[in-house]
Structure formats: C-alpha cells, structure tokens
Amino acid sequence: MKIVRTSINETSIYDNPSFEKKYLENIKKEARQNINDINPREIMSLLGKIMNIEAPHIDKLESIAKKIIMDYYGSILADVKLDIKIVSMDDEEKAKITKQIIDPDFFKKAKMKQKEKDKEDEKDIEKLQLEIHKRRVANIITQGESQNLISSVYLAKDELNKIYPGLPDMYIKLHEINDGLLWIDQIRWEEIIPQHPGPTNTSNVEWESEESEEGEDEEGEQEQTPIIKSRGLNFIVLLHETVKGVYELIFARGIPENQELANKVLSQADRLEHEQEDLAYGARIAAHIRDFMNTISGMDKYPNLKEYIYGEMIRMDAKEFIHLIQGILKKTDEAKNVIRKMLSDILREIGDWEYKSSMDKFTTEEPSEIEQKKKKEEKDYSKLNKTQLNNELNKALDNDDFETIRKITPYLKESLIYSLI
C-alpha cells in the first residue's frame, strides 16, 4: 500500500485509504435523500421538552440505560464497572472530562516540533500515517455503533412510556434530526466546544486499582478494573456516550505499545474536527461491517461475537487492518475467510472456557452423582441395530476413539468391522 502524502495529518475521511471515494459518495447521497423532512428549528423545542420530562425521573432513566447496555454488551462487561449519569450542563465531572478533550496540552507529549519531523525517515512516517488511519477507522466504527444502538430505546418502551407516553418516539425523532443536521451544516466543534463546553456529552475509560485476597499479580502489579464513565445531558445521549466507552475499551488494544508513537497517533486521530464526519458516516459504515459479519456462519452462536471480532481485528498490523476493512466493504472472499478464521478461533476459546467451567462444576459434585451422570450418558450398544452401530463406529473411527470402538466391537460381525476399517 503506497502512501502518497508525506504530511502526518488526516483532515478528512476521504484521506483514509480504508474507504473508496465512490463508497463514501454513495453514503452521502443516500443520507441526503432522507433529510428533506428535517426541521432544524424543531430540535431546540424538542430537546427542551425532553429534558423537562426527564428531570423528575433521572435515577429511573439511568437505571434503564444501564439495563439496555448490559442487555447488549453484558458478556463483555462482566469485569467492567459502569458509572453512567444524566447530568446538567454545569456538572463538574463532565467539565473535567471536557477540559481534557479541549486542553491544547492534553497531548503535549505528542506534539512534534518541526526539527523532530525532519528526523523522521520515510519508513517512520509511513508507519505513523498507517496507525493514524487505523485509529480513525476505530473512531468511526465507535461513533457508528453508538449511533446504531439508539433504536434500542424500544426495548424499554413500556418503562419509558410509563414516564411519559410517546417518550421513545420523541427520542428517535431527536436522533433523526441530529443525524440530518450532520449532513446540512458544517459544525466546527473545535471552535464551539472551547467557547461553550456546557452542552457537551462525554465518555472515557478509567482504571481503578483493586485490593484482592491474592494481592499483586505475578508481575508485581495490582489488578485494575476498567470503569466506563459517561455523562449525558439526556437519556438518548447517555446511551450513545456509554456505547462509545464500550468501544473505546475494545479498541484500546489497538493503540501502539510504544508510548511516543501512541501519543503521536492519538494527537492526530482523536481530534474534535473529525467528530462530525465520524458521526455522519460512522452509522452506515458500522452497519455495512455488521451486515458482512452476519453472513458468516456461526455469528449468532453467542452474544457479542461481533465485538470479540473487533477486538481481534484491532490487534492486527495497521496495514493489514486497513486491507481487511477494504475487503469487508467490497465483500471479498479474502475478507470473509479472515473473519471466518477469527470467528473459529473465538468460538474454540469460548468452547474451551465453557468446557473447563462445566468440568470445574462437575468435579465439585459428589462421587455418586458423577457416577450416575456417567451411567446415564453411556449408550447401551446392545439395543442399537446394525445401521446405528455402523454410524457410531464411523464416528469413533473418525475421532480415533478406541475406547468406544472397543465397546461397539462385540455387537458387530467381524466381517463388517474389517470392511469399515
């Protein structure tokens, strides 16, 4: 993959080699066809009405949001704490997180002086640029998945309608207006937020050291628990910000281990000026990737397999990751084989874990219970006909299960056994 530009920057999604220009133009065309009925003036009155409705029910709405998140992502959040709150515009914690986002010194270590740039050779520049592209794709998917979960409000429609009849529909309407505005106006977040940080919604992942009975781990470090901390001005954006936190945790595995390189990547990829594009294109790109994954047999076997696959994808070399995204969006057989292999490995790991868990439970039972289970599970080959015995023997031969072959042998004619072997 050849990178023509030598500047270490990415100002638009169109600069990213993961996406063909024609593909992005098709997304834009489709999106703009659906915004004719959008009334930008409606958003303020609707938003004000929603916040007035929510005010007496904040605790209940936070509880509903947490339940929705756990319903969707429970299997990957077993060891993760959720600290999610609906807050006011002047909330101190939200302001603290927002300050980190807009603080010009937040990525101080990552800022490169011109003389440092000059020392970078072509290979270093290419590696950095690829990592920036990779991180941008991760951010786009993160925003997309957050957008696509909004329809989940209908899972809690009964509870939400008890708070106010029609509240789920109001949330969806607010989301549709917001989505439409992304394609109408150019929003300069990097200029607006520093001047008016109050209306911002935030999420981040923090790590909490925990004291355990075992103390420190083998490397002499305390165990740490991730905390997804999200703050939203209303229920719908609280959901959005929390999903962003979930995916931030998943994609953290893709941040380069080299701290200097990581800081450079984050300083270029995680910029406020990318926010609007990430939101606008993200929902459709994430949906296309999801639909591609769902064509792979076995994707519905366990919850959150998509998230597990993302966790494997993000660990790939940046160039290979970008190539895979290209293949997924083009629906190539090569990409399908890569995802299929990842899924197979994940399913095997889950299967091994389930087997170990079941065996741990199994061995804690009384010996008499174990014997009873064994006896119940053993087949009585004397009651099987020749066809059934033939089938059982074929399975045993395929698996080199000599114990089962030994048990079946007395019930088959010797000539039949020899012909099968």
C-alpha positions as CSV (number, residue, x, y, z in Angstrom):
1,M,0.0,0.0,0.0
2,K,1.6,3.3,-1.1
3,I,1.0,6.5,0.7
4,V,1.4,9.5,-1.5
5,R,1.1,12.2,1.1
6,T,4.1,12.8,3.4
7,S,2.4,15.1,5.9
8,I,1.5,13.4,9.1
9,N,-2.1,14.5,9.3
10,E,-5.6,13.5,8.3
11,T,-8.2,16.1,7.8
12,S,-11.0,14.1,6.2
13,I,-12.4,10.6,6.0
14,Y,-11.6,10.9,2.3
15,D,-7.9,10.8,3.1
16,N,-8.3,7.4,4.6
17,P,-7.3,4.5,2.3
18,S,-9.8,2.2,4.0
19,F,-12.6,3.8,2.1
20,E,-13.0,4.4,-1.6
21,K,-14.3,7.8,-2.7
22,K,-17.2,6.2,-4.6
23,Y,-18.3,4.3,-1.5
24,L,-18.3,7.5,0.7
25,E,-20.1,9.4,-2.0
26,N,-22.8,6.8,-2.1
27,I,-23.3,7.1,1.7
28,K,-23.5,10.8,1.4
29,K,-26.1,10.6,-1.5
30,E,-28.3,8.1,0.4
31,A,-28.1,10.1,3.6
32,R,-29.0,13.4,2.0
33,Q,-32.1,11.9,0.3
34,N,-33.5,11.3,3.7
35,I,-33.2,14.7,5.2
36,N,-35.9,16.6,3.3
37,D,-38.3,16.5,6.2
38,I,-35.7,17.7,8.8
39,N,-36.6,20.9,10.5
40,P,-33.5,22.3,12.3
41,R,-35.7,24.7,14.4
42,E,-37.6,21.8,15.9
43,I,-34.6,20.4,17.7
44,M,-34.4,23.1,20.5
45,S,-38.1,22.8,21.4
46,L,-38.0,19.0,21.3
47,L,-34.8,18.9,23.4
48,G,-36.3,21.3,25.9
49,K,-39.4,19.2,26.2
50,I,-37.5,16.0,26.7
51,M,-35.2,17.5,29.4
52,N,-38.3,18.8,31.3
53,I,-39.9,15.3,31.1
54,E,-36.8,13.6,32.3
55,A,-36.0,15.9,35.2
56,P,-38.1,14.1,37.9
57,H,-37.0,10.6,36.6
58,I,-33.2,10.8,36.3
59,D,-32.5,7.8,38.6
60,K,-35.0,5.7,36.8
61,L,-33.7,6.6,33.3
62,E,-30.1,5.9,34.4
63,S,-31.2,2.5,35.6
64,I,-33.0,1.8,32.2
65,A,-29.9,2.9,30.3
66,K,-27.6,0.6,32.3
67,K,-30.0,-2.3,31.7
68,I,-30.0,-1.7,27.9
69,I,-26.2,-1.6,27.9
70,M,-25.9,-4.8,29.9
71,D,-28.6,-6.5,27.7
72,Y,-26.4,-5.7,24.6
73,Y,-22.9,-6.0,26.0
74,G,-23.2,-8.0,29.2
75,S,-21.0,-10.8,28.1
76,I,-18.0,-8.5,27.6
77,L,-18.7,-6.2,30.6
78,A,-18.5,-8.8,33.4
79,D,-15.4,-7.3,34.9
80,V,-16.2,-3.7,33.9
81,K,-17.9,-1.0,36.1
82,L,-20.4,1.3,34.6
83,D,-20.5,4.9,36.0
84,I,-23.2,6.5,33.8
85,K,-25.2,9.6,34.7
86,I,-27.6,12.1,33.2
87,V,-26.2,15.5,34.3
88,S,-26.7,19.2,34.0
89,M,-24.7,21.5,31.7
90,D,-22.6,22.7,34.6
91,D,-21.7,19.3,36.0
92,E,-18.2,19.4,37.4
93,E,-17.1,15.9,36.4
94,K,-18.4,16.4,32.8
95,A,-16.5,19.7,32.7
96,K,-13.3,17.9,33.8
97,I,-13.5,15.4,31.0
98,T,-14.4,18.1,28.5
99,K,-11.4,20.1,29.6
100,Q,-9.1,17.1,28.8
101,I,-10.6,17.0,25.3
102,I,-10.1,20.6,24.5
103,D,-6.9,21.3,26.5
104,P,-4.2,22.1,24.0
105,D,-1.6,20.5,26.3
106,F,-3.6,17.2,26.7
107,F,-1.4,15.5,24.0
108,K,1.6,17.6,24.9
109,K,4.0,14.7,24.6
110,A,2.6,14.0,21.1
111,K,3.3,17.4,19.6
112,M,6.2,17.2,17.3
113,K,8.4,20.1,16.6
114,Q,9.5,20.7,13.0
115,K,13.0,19.6,13.7
116,E,11.7,16.3,15.1
117,K,9.6,15.8,11.9
118,D,12.8,16.4,9.9
119,K,14.5,13.5,11.7
120,E,11.7,11.1,10.8
121,D,12.7,8.8,7.9
122,E,10.2,7.8,5.2
123,K,9.5,4.4,6.9
124,D,8.7,6.0,10.2
125,I,6.3,8.5,8.5
126,E,4.5,5.7,6.7
127,K,4.1,3.6,9.9
128,L,2.8,6.6,11.8
129,Q,0.4,7.5,9.0
130,L,-1.0,3.9,8.8
131,E,-1.5,3.9,12.6
132,I,-3.4,7.2,12.3
133,H,-5.6,5.8,9.5
134,K,-6.3,2.7,11.7
135,R,-7.2,4.7,14.7
136,R,-9.5,6.9,12.6
137,V,-11.4,3.8,11.4
138,A,-11.7,2.6,15.0
139,N,-13.2,6.0,16.0
140,I,-15.6,5.9,13.0
141,I,-16.8,2.5,14.0
142,T,-17.1,3.6,17.6
143,Q,-19.4,6.5,16.7
144,G,-21.3,4.3,14.3
145,E,-22.1,1.6,16.8
146,S,-23.1,4.3,19.3
147,Q,-25.5,5.8,16.7
148,N,-26.9,2.4,15.7
149,L,-27.8,1.4,19.3
150,I,-30.3,4.3,19.6
151,S,-33.2,2.2,18.3
152,S,-32.7,0.1,21.4
153,V,-34.9,2.6,23.3
154,Y,-37.8,0.5,22.0
155,L,-36.6,-2.4,24.1
156,A,-37.6,-0.3,27.1
157,K,-40.7,1.3,25.5
158,D,-43.0,0.1,28.3
159,E,-40.9,1.6,31.1
160,L,-40.3,4.8,29.1
161,N,-44.0,5.2,28.2
162,K,-44.8,5.0,31.9
163,I,-42.6,8.0,32.4
164,Y,-44.3,9.9,29.6
165,P,-46.5,8.4,26.8
166,G,-44.6,8.6,23.5
167,L,-41.2,9.3,25.0
168,P,-39.4,6.5,22.9
169,D,-40.7,8.2,19.7
170,M,-39.5,11.5,20.9
171,Y,-36.0,10.1,21.5
172,I,-36.0,8.6,18.0
173,K,-37.2,11.9,16.5
174,L,-34.4,13.8,18.3
175,H,-31.9,11.3,16.9
176,E,-33.2,11.6,13.4
177,I,-33.0,15.4,13.5
178,N,-29.4,15.3,14.9
179,D,-28.4,12.8,12.1
180,G,-29.9,15.1,9.5
181,L,-28.1,18.1,10.7
182,L,-24.8,16.4,10.3
183,W,-25.3,16.5,6.6
184,I,-26.7,20.0,6.4
185,D,-24.3,22.2,8.3
186,Q,-20.6,22.2,8.9
187,I,-20.2,22.2,12.7
188,R,-16.9,23.5,13.9
189,W,-16.7,21.5,17.1
190,E,-13.1,22.5,17.7
191,E,-14.2,26.2,17.8
192,I,-17.5,25.8,19.5
193,I,-16.7,23.5,22.4
194,P,-13.8,25.5,23.9
195,Q,-16.1,28.6,24.0
196,H,-19.3,26.7,25.1
197,P,-18.4,23.5,26.9
198,G,-21.7,23.2,28.7
199,P,-23.8,21.3,26.1
200,T,-21.1,18.7,25.6
201,N,-21.6,15.0,26.4
202,T,-18.6,12.9,27.4
203,S,-17.3,9.4,28.0
204,N,-14.0,7.9,28.9
205,V,-12.4,4.8,30.4
206,E,-10.6,5.0,33.7
207,W,-8.8,2.2,35.6
208,E,-9.3,1.5,39.3
209,S,-6.7,-0.4,41.3
210,E,-8.3,-3.0,43.5
211,E,-7.1,-4.8,46.6
212,S,-7.6,-8.6,46.3
213,E,-7.0,-11.5,48.5
214,E,-4.2,-12.7,46.2
215,G,-2.6,-9.2,46.4
216,E,-0.4,-8.4,43.4
217,D,-0.3,-10.5,40.3
218,E,2.7,-12.5,39.1
219,E,4.4,-9.3,37.6
220,G,4.0,-7.5,40.9
221,E,1.2,-5.2,39.8
222,Q,-2.2,-4.7,41.4
223,E,-5.2,-5.8,39.5
224,Q,-7.1,-3.0,37.8
225,T,-10.8,-2.7,36.9
226,P,-11.9,-0.7,34.0
227,I,-14.6,1.9,34.6
228,I,-16.7,3.3,31.8
229,K,-17.6,6.8,32.8
230,S,-20.2,8.6,30.7
231,R,-22.1,11.8,31.2
232,G,-25.0,12.8,29.1
233,L,-27.5,15.7,29.1
234,N,-30.4,13.3,28.4
235,F,-31.2,9.6,28.2
236,I,-30.5,9.2,24.5
237,V,-27.0,10.8,24.5
238,L,-26.2,8.9,27.7
239,L,-26.7,5.6,25.8
240,H,-24.6,7.0,22.9
241,E,-21.7,8.0,25.2
242,T,-21.8,4.7,27.1
243,V,-21.5,2.7,23.9
244,K,-18.6,4.9,22.9
245,G,-17.0,3.9,26.2
246,V,-17.6,0.2,25.5
247,Y,-15.9,0.5,22.1
248,E,-13.1,2.7,23.5
249,L,-12.3,-0.3,25.8
250,I,-12.4,-2.7,22.9
251,F,-10.2,-0.6,20.6
252,A,-7.7,0.3,23.3
253,R,-5.9,-2.9,22.3
254,G,-5.0,-1.3,19.0
255,I,-3.1,1.7,20.5
256,P,0.6,1.2,19.8
257,E,2.6,-0.1,22.8
258,N,5.3,2.4,22.1
259,Q,4.2,5.4,24.2
260,E,5.8,8.0,21.9
261,L,4.1,6.5,18.8
262,A,0.8,6.2,20.7
263,N,0.8,9.8,21.7
264,K,1.5,10.9,18.1
265,V,-1.3,8.7,16.8
266,L,-3.9,10.0,19.3
267,S,-2.9,13.6,18.8
268,Q,-3.7,13.3,15.1
269,A,-6.6,10.9,15.1
270,D,-8.6,11.9,18.1
271,R,-9.4,15.5,17.1
272,L,-12.6,17.4,17.6
273,E,-12.7,18.4,13.9
274,H,-13.2,14.7,13.0
275,E,-16.3,14.4,15.2
276,Q,-18.9,15.4,12.6
277,E,-17.6,13.1,9.9
278,D,-17.3,10.2,12.3
279,L,-20.9,10.6,13.4
280,A,-22.2,11.2,9.9
281,Y,-20.5,8.3,8.1
282,G,-20.0,6.0,11.1
283,A,-23.5,4.6,11.5
284,R,-23.6,3.4,7.9
285,I,-20.1,2.1,7.8
286,A,-20.6,0.2,11.0
287,A,-23.9,-1.2,9.7
288,H,-22.2,-2.4,6.5
289,I,-19.4,-4.1,8.5
290,R,-22.0,-5.7,10.8
291,D,-24.1,-7.0,7.8
292,F,-20.9,-8.5,6.3
293,M,-20.0,-10.3,9.5
294,N,-23.6,-11.6,9.8
295,T,-23.1,-13.6,6.6
296,I,-20.5,-15.7,8.3
297,S,-22.0,-19.0,9.7
298,G,-21.8,-19.1,13.5
299,M,-22.0,-15.4,14.2
300,D,-25.3,-16.0,16.1
301,K,-24.0,-18.7,18.3
302,Y,-23.1,-16.5,21.2
303,P,-23.8,-12.8,22.2
304,N,-21.3,-10.1,21.3
305,L,-19.2,-12.1,18.8
306,K,-19.0,-9.0,16.6
307,E,-17.3,-7.2,19.5
308,Y,-14.9,-10.1,20.0
309,I,-14.0,-10.0,16.3
310,Y,-13.4,-6.2,16.5
311,G,-11.1,-7.0,19.4
312,E,-9.1,-9.3,17.2
313,M,-9.2,-7.0,14.2
314,I,-7.8,-4.0,16.1
315,R,-4.8,-6.1,17.1
316,M,-3.8,-6.5,13.5
317,D,-0.9,-4.7,11.9
318,A,-2.2,-1.3,10.7
319,K,-1.6,-2.1,7.0
320,E,-3.4,-5.5,7.3
321,F,-6.2,-3.9,9.3
322,I,-6.8,-1.3,6.6
323,H,-6.7,-4.0,3.9
324,L,-9.3,-6.1,5.8
325,I,-11.6,-3.1,6.1
326,Q,-11.3,-2.5,2.4
327,G,-12.2,-6.2,1.7
328,I,-15.1,-6.2,4.1
329,L,-16.7,-3.1,2.4
330,K,-16.1,-4.7,-1.0
331,K,-17.4,-8.1,0.3
332,T,-14.4,-10.0,-0.9
333,D,-13.9,-13.8,-0.3
334,E,-10.5,-13.0,1.2
335,A,-12.0,-10.8,3.9
336,K,-14.7,-13.4,4.6
337,N,-12.0,-16.0,5.1
338,V,-10.1,-13.8,7.6
339,I,-13.3,-13.1,9.6
340,R,-14.3,-16.7,9.5
341,K,-10.8,-17.7,10.9
342,M,-11.1,-15.2,13.7
343,L,-14.6,-16.4,14.5
344,S,-13.5,-20.0,14.5
345,D,-10.7,-19.2,17.0
346,I,-13.0,-17.2,19.2
347,L,-15.6,-20.0,19.2
348,R,-12.9,-22.5,20.1
349,E,-11.7,-20.3,23.0
350,I,-15.3,-19.9,24.3
351,G,-15.9,-23.6,23.9
352,D,-12.7,-24.4,25.9
353,W,-13.8,-22.0,28.6
354,E,-17.3,-23.5,28.8
355,Y,-15.8,-27.0,29.0
356,K,-13.4,-26.0,31.8
357,S,-16.2,-24.3,33.7
358,S,-18.5,-27.3,33.3
359,M,-15.7,-29.6,34.4
360,D,-15.0,-27.4,37.5
361,K,-18.6,-27.7,38.4
362,F,-18.7,-31.4,37.6
363,T,-15.8,-32.3,39.8
364,T,-17.3,-30.5,42.8
365,E,-20.3,-32.9,42.8
366,E,-20.5,-36.0,45.0
367,P,-18.9,-39.1,43.5
368,S,-22.2,-40.8,43.4
369,E,-23.7,-38.0,41.3
370,I,-20.7,-38.3,38.9
371,E,-21.2,-42.0,38.5
372,Q,-24.9,-41.5,37.9
373,K,-24.2,-39.0,35.2
374,K,-21.7,-41.2,33.5
375,K,-24.0,-44.1,33.6
376,K,-26.9,-42.0,32.2
377,E,-24.7,-40.7,29.4
378,E,-23.3,-44.1,28.3
379,K,-25.0,-45.7,25.4
380,D,-26.3,-49.2,25.5
381,Y,-24.9,-50.6,22.2
382,S,-26.8,-53.9,22.7
383,K,-30.0,-52.1,21.8
384,L,-28.8,-50.5,18.6
385,N,-29.4,-52.0,15.2
386,K,-26.6,-52.6,12.6
387,T,-27.1,-49.2,10.9
388,Q,-27.0,-47.3,14.2
389,L,-23.9,-49.3,15.3
390,N,-22.3,-48.6,11.9
391,N,-22.8,-44.9,12.4
392,E,-21.4,-44.9,15.9
393,L,-18.4,-46.9,14.8
394,N,-17.7,-44.4,11.9
395,K,-17.8,-41.5,14.4
396,A,-15.4,-43.4,16.7
397,L,-13.0,-44.2,13.9
398,D,-13.0,-40.6,12.7
399,N,-12.2,-39.4,16.2
400,D,-9.7,-42.2,17.0
401,D,-11.9,-43.0,19.9
402,F,-10.6,-46.5,20.6
403,E,-12.5,-46.9,23.9
404,T,-15.8,-46.6,22.0
405,I,-14.6,-48.9,19.2
406,R,-13.8,-51.5,21.9
407,K,-17.3,-51.2,23.3
408,I,-19.0,-51.4,19.9
409,T,-17.0,-54.3,18.6
410,P,-18.8,-57.2,20.4
411,Y,-22.1,-56.2,18.8
412,L,-20.8,-56.1,15.2
413,K,-20.0,-59.0,12.9
414,E,-16.3,-59.4,12.4
415,S,-16.6,-59.1,8.6
416,L,-18.4,-55.7,9.0
417,I,-15.7,-54.3,11.2
418,Y,-12.9,-55.3,8.8
419,S,-14.8,-53.7,5.9
420,L,-15.2,-50.5,7.8
421,I,-11.6,-50.3,8.8
